[in-house]
Amino acid sequence: MTDEMDDELWELTFSEFDEYLGTLKTRELQREAARAISTMPADNNSIHKFNKEAHHNSHIWYKAVIKHYVFEHGGMPSEIGPGKDVKFVLDV
């Protein structure tokens, strides 16, 4: 994403943000959710709140994690907050 796109992204309504998340490929959702999850406490309660929303649908689960992160930090995990510093093994 470019900086210009970032500025536009955070001016979206909730439904527009849902649409945006719907445009991401599965692997992009997985990576963003992984960045977000790795910054949260490693306990059952942290994960369980997303399981309640997703009802055994991984795409909804990834989106719920990303939305939570965006609400907490104000942007996508790869762009803002502690998620941007997460390094994946395959990227090293």
C-alpha positions, 0 to 999 in steps of 0.5 A, a space after each residue: 500500500 502507498 501512503 496515499 492509500 493509507 490515508 484513504 483507507 482510514 476514512 472508510 465506514 465500517 461497511 467499506 472497511 469490510 468490503 476492503 477486507 473482502 478484496 484481500 487474498 486469503 494469504 494477505 488475510 492470514 499474514 495480517 491476522 498473524 501479525 495482529 495475533 502475535 501482538 496480543 496476550 497468549 491466552 485463551 480469552 484473547 483467541 476465544 473472542 474471535 472464535 465466537 464471531 467466526 463460527 468455524 469460518 477462517 476468513 471471518 476469523 482473520 477479519 475479526 482479528 484484523 478489525 480488532 487490531 485496527 480498532 486498537 491501533 488505528 491501522 493495518 497490522 503491517 502498517 501501524 503499531 506493534 504488528 509492523 515489527 513482526 518478522 515472519 520466518 519465511 521473510 528472514 
